[in-house]
């Protein structure tokens, strides 16, 4: 299935890197809730010390950001 969302709704804001907000909003709007990246701003969202990440994960409990190796580890374990 292919889902095209040319202009995903702005569900969250990400003040420290507004360009990354597009990826966050696209993942949430498409119900993917998983971003695989090496971008440290996005990866920091998974830390409990990151206020923006805590809020996003509270509002969208399935939201996750993984590094490519962590994603492959989950695939191998059958856990994505």
N, C-alpha and C positions, 0 to 999 in steps of 0.2 A: 504494500500500500504506500502510495506517495501522498504526502500532505504538503500543500504549498500555503504558507502564511506570509505573504509579501510584507505586510505591516502588522506584526503581532501587537496586541494591546499592551499598553504600559501597565503591567500588574505590579511591578516593583521598580524602585529607583535604586541606583547604585552610585552614590555621589562621588566616591573616590575614583571611579572609572566608568563614566557614563556610557562609553562605547561597549563595555562588557554587559551593560544592562540589556542590550539587545539580545545577547545570547541567553541570558537568564530568562527574559520574558518569552523568547521563542521556545525554550525548553518547557516552561510552565504551560504556555498556551497550547503547545502541541501535545501536552501530557507526557512528554518524554521524561522530564524530571531528572535527567542524568546528562551531565556535561563531562566529556572526556577531553582533558587539556593539560598543557604544561604551564599555563598562565597562572602565576603565583597569586594575583589578585583574586581570581576565581577559586583557586584551591584554598585560599585562606578562609573562604566562606564556610568551610567545614570545621573550623576551630571554634570551640565554645567561647574563646576570648574575643572573637570577631562579632561585634554588635550587629552588623548588617547580616552576617550569616545566621546568627541566632534568630533574628526576626524572620528572615526568609524561610528557614527550616521550620519555624513555629507555624508560619502561615501555610507552608507547603511541605508537610512532613516527609513526603517521598523524595524531595529534592536532594540531589547529591552531585558532587564534583569529584571526579577521580582522575588520577594520572593514567596515561596509557598502560603502563605496566600493572597498576592496580586493577584496571578494567579487565585486562587479559587474565589476571589471576582469578578474578571473579567468574569470568567466562569458563575457565578451566574447572573451577570448583562447582559450576552450575548455579551461581548465586545472583546473577544480575537482576 
